[in-house]
Amino acid sequence: MASPMVHPAMMRNCACIQNAPMDPIWSLQSEVMKILASPRRLEILHLLADEPKEVGRLAEEMGITQPNVSQHLAVMRAAGIVEAERDGREVRYHLTDPEVIDACNLMRGVLMRRLARLGELSERPTTSDERARPNEGATPSDRATPSDRATPSDRAAPSDRATPSDRATPSDRAAPTASSVGAGHGSSR
């Protein structure tokens, strides 16, 4: 089969032109990872790690409907992640390979460490001086945080801007009364 005509400029700029053969295990792993991308399926996986369980018991432990659990199990069964065993009228599901839990726990550990690092980074000051003297020598505009500053999208459209008749007069700017303080109309800074 002939390859499609590709513009020479595209060959220089696009890395996906080469279709080098790929080990099929990458495709299989990708398919399994897609199936395990569902938080509910991960929950099922962990519940089945301890012992085989029936759909009704899984539904009860998860707090979702039996049809919902059955749908997830059908997808997991088609991928070879779980198997069903019939015992009379009962059908119990179990993990095809218990080591899949080890792989999930390994990834969970990676994510927990990542979250811990991100938490540590968010607690660190940018420089050693910022935490010690955040506003020393700053003007009021310097003290505004990025969220306090208006962005172009925050600014009012021309039709929304106040007209001279809309602006407050000196009598409108009277000192706050006891009843107006804490009414939730001002900033708490």
Steps between C-alpha positions, in 0.01 A plus 500: 500500500642837401539768761298820453670803350635724773619854443880527561448778758273269696772234509739741667246624757295194588651222707204269440584437132712199590289205595772288654382162626398507864510220753135383539536499879487882495158486335376238747627701795339813361163324469516370857601845628200656321271254674660568837472877444156486664506573875208257549689220326803566718272479802363166377853378443600582858184344643570178310860493621394363838258230384260409219166683525154496347359797308249577775767508768723726290206733432420517871860572601537764230160662551402474132244295309549137402452576128777761521737252666404235242587737214842574647564129562403415141759745366764369742413139414527567124849641561601195701543691826232307692340158462162372610442170681154355529413327827138387468298816453780724619761651270815615674760719334871483573817651358652305214850593618535630859822681403290766325442638852876528549521706181212723615653543846834588342335774292300616801828539694647704213197728505502538879868603493426742218216659697725528805769675291245737351369576849852575620560727201180694562603562863844637409550873457634610163793674666613502860414871536140476379368316804692713750401841360217463250389867491796695632546814289223402264245742363131406514510389135806282573312318775220386270511133424472376141138404565428857614625654178253537216570307186382619158206260522407638845478858379153627419391532141442860383123462538545377859715791617355750742380826357555833682145479639570148638806606700472555874467854631670624820176444693493136379843442651394551861678304772364152555241457770499223757223323309692506172827364644536126448206486263713314252531783249865579547830329507636368828858617430 
